[in-house]
Amino acid sequence: MSARIVLLLSAIVCLQTAFAQETQRIYLSGTDKDHTVDWDFYCSGGRKSGQWTTIPVPSNWEQQGFGGYNYGHDKVKADEKGSYRYRFEAPVNWQQQQVNLVFDGVMTDADVKINGRAAGAIHQGGFYRFSYDISKLLRKGSNLLEVTVSKMSANASVNRAERNGDFWVLGGIYRPVYLEVKPRVHINRLAINATAKGDFSVQVFTNNLPAGYTVSAQVFSLDDKPVQAAVTANEKAYTTLPNERLYTLQQQVARPRTWSAEFPNRYRAVIQVKNDSQVVHSVTQPFGFRTIAVRPRDGIYVNGVRVLLKGVNRHSAWPETGRTLSKDISILDVNLVKDMNMNAVRMSHYPPDEHFLDVCDSLGLFVLDELTGWQAAYDTVTGRRLVKELVVRDVNHPSIIFWDNGNEGGFNRALDGDYALYDPQQRPVLHPWERYSGVDTKHYPDYNYVVNSSLYDQQDILMPTEFMHGLYDGGMGAGLRDFWARISQHPRGGGGFLWVFADEGLVRTDKDGWIDTDGNHAPDGIVGPHREKEGSFYAIKDTWSPVQISLPVITAAFNGRIPVENCYDYTPLSQCGFRWQLLRLPSPGKDNRADTINAGYITAPALAPHTKGFLQLAHPRDWDVADVLYITVTDPYGREILHKSWPLRSPAPPAATGNGQQVAAIVSGDTLTVTASNTRYAFSRTSGQLLQIVVNGQVVPLSGGTVLAGVAQSLQQFSHSPGDSGYIVTARYEGNGFLQAKWTIKAGAPAQLDYSYSVKGETPFTGITFNYPENMVKGMAWIGEGPYRVWKNRLQGQQFGSWYKAYNNTVTGESWEYPEFKGYHAQVRRATFYTTGNPVTFYIGNEGTFLQVFRPQPPKGAGNNHTAPAFPEGDIGFMSAISPIGTKFQEAARMGPESQGNLMLNYTPVSGRIWIDAGM
């Protein structure tokens, strides 16, 4: 007998002595991905097949080097089987107990034997808890558990619903296995209905109770204080199965603290079977008082309050371990979801680990729990069994407010009524992507659909269960502000669920640990496979913040009055915290720590949910010398829900140090060379563009400017002459609009470039660009918004400050080093490029300029260019307008006002000024 089993059984003896009435759980496997137990294992095909060895349980066998990999779309799939063996000791006093063998999840068919005898029928369905009463199969001492797991099911409908889904196909005993030990007279299961008004009802399913036995229920707070006296079943039990009885216990709880995503208040119900005064069996079940209602032609109501679900879809996946997870990952994921100010999550496309629902209960997220069925449904016999397994396991979680009967056509409509058989709360049932139960869950609507739905559709509540597809940085934060403005103003808006939380990337044990997202099928996340945050994470957080501050800029006339809106459903604004900081920013460099020169708190006004008012900030000490104002908002639990920044000072041009030194110009063939102190600037007389800069004999290969990005131009005039303020070089271009560039070169000062341009018609971007060899760049420091790049339709969530990032060539969703180096950066005032040669610094004299940093590499798996929008040909650009990004399914123009191209009204010229310091 292993030391682990001896310790477990010793612990069980002690527990049974003191708490014999409690159900005991004895793990035969480990408890999660980080705590496993080795079982004997034989794989029938693929890698490491044909011999007995060991495997950690729980796990997916592909991630342990066995079998083969498949994604659901693969037409031909590996069909290996795994044979498991494990010896365990029977529980102490097992002959006086009922012993159930419980599997939390096996992919896909499980044939279970105890001591060579079948434990029960083969279980089919990879995402559901199932169990067997093995009391009569156990022997005193050592017992042999054998499980044969078939990766592909013998049931064709299970394969269609699960194995052909748009997600990875894995095999194995991937969730824990344990013995559940109960007294012979016991409670089988519970189903609680506790309403916001305090109506408490619990269905108690027991085995056949002998005469004189009673069933009671009592409600406690989580800190073990009784809320009400116990209530005892005073009605005749109903027979549900030959060996099962149903008792319904009811009572009224006065003024309960209700459960919601904002205030996840919970209680404990203690249910007991007694023989006279002796407790025979006791079960404790956490729950919450909560009422869900879908009001036709109106909205979704929780506890009598209309709510908008700000949600995301989530797969259960981790790169190294596949679908074998841990409670730590559940806590990580729920916190990340709540950090984005979401209040809901959809289980796509299968029920999660139960500990994920436990965390949703405790931290507060509304949940859509889903029966598997990606574009194909289970047959009715199988589906009815799996609906029962789903609902019976999850029914008491207050976080669950809807059941999803499959997804995207995977609806067996014969099952719609089955959920209510096991759910006394009668939660609504949805068909994600179609209109059902009075809810329009259309997938991937464009902006016009949302607008037209609010104008013309007078029936269904609008709540897309998938929208803003996040493939390769598209969707998600991009366009969300426009969509959310329409959904939140929709007369029947119910919210929506972004696709998807995380890139579903698997570490391929057959390909040296490469993380595989199956091309463009799975890199759709707001975060990466290891939860690396993309720029949309912060845009969503800003857009969905339950506190909105609408102060675009701070001017000299600012009087400290800041408009604020309380977008919470239940929380008064006075319960939130508001902290302000004044910071002085350092010169941009690799050490970018800003100095807080003053800070304090703003008293929150007493604003009820869904009302507007003002914050009042007095001009504090050091206001005139600060570079930036930060305001950070926290919720009643101290979680940051909003962080806003405003620059307070306009950029100052660099000071000249030339002390009157002369500037010389020489013409040689096509080249004009202007020399100022130790720096030479070379221009082409036929193109008017900068050719290079030479500082102390070292070439700085900044060239190819000034160019009007994306617009064909021809040089009309080129001139140069000395002037009072320095040597002047001017170039004017004509074409589709015009560009004029004026260089002013002084000794001891950066070169000054004044430019103006106009472009006719709609363009994806406007601005001027230069060329610089990408392979020479090592990093960039800047003062502006950061640290992530932006798109025209995803400007939210960045902070004004001093930033640095090393060079990377990240392709969003195909590699996961964030923030991406390349792309557009907003509100840049100063930027230094660190190179293998001289650093090059740009000072930007006008506010609102976007800095273009090279060109992001298009994703290899992109099936269209929606997520790889047009980009300037130059390497470094100074833009007044930038391009939007689209989604996997829709070009940007279909995503709302912010996602349109750029049009210069009346061809009004844009003027700008930059200074270039190449290391004087």
Secondary structure, DSSP 4 states (H G I P E B T S, - for coil): --HHHHHHHHHHHHHHHH-TTB-EEEESS-SBTTB-EEEEEEESSBBT-SSEEEEEES--GGGGT-B--EETT-SS----EEEEEEEEEPPTTGGGEEEEEEES-EESEEEEEETTEE-SSPEE-TTS-EEEE-GGG--SSEEEEEEEEESS-SSHHHIIIIITSSSEE--EE-S-EEEEEEESS-EEEEEEEE-TT-EEEEEEEESPPPTTEEEEEEEEETTS-BSS--EE--SPPEEEETTEEEEEEEEE-SS---B-SSSB--EEEEEEEEETTEEEEEEEEEE----EEEETTTEEEETTEEE-EEEEEE---BTTTBT---HHHHHHHHHHHHHTT--EEEE-SS---HHHHHHHHHHT-EEEEEEEEESS---HHHHHHHHHHHHHHHTT-TTEEEEEEEETT---GGGTTTHHHH-TT---EE-TTSEETTEE--SS--HHHHHHHHHH--SSEE--SSBS--GGG-STTTTHHHHHHHHHH-TTB-EEEES-SB---EEETTTTTEEE-TTTTS---SB-TT-PBPHHHHHHHHHT-SEEE------TT--SEEEEEE--SS--GGGSEEEEEEEEPPPSSS--PPEEEEEEEEPPP-PPTTEEEEEE----TTGGG-SEEEEEEE-TTS-EEEEEEEE-SPPPPPPP--TT--EEEEEETTEEEEEETTEEEEEETTT--EEEEEETTEEE--EEEEEETTS-EEEEEEEEEEETTEEEEEEEEEESEEEEEEEEE-TTS-EEEEEEEEE-SEES-EEEEEE--GGGEEEEEEEEEESS-BBTTB-TT-EEEEEEEE-----BTTB--SS-SSEEESS-SEEEEEESSS-EEEEE-STTPEEEES-PPPPTT-SSSTTS----SSSEEEEEE------SSS-GGGS-GGGS-EE-GGGPPEEEEEEEES--
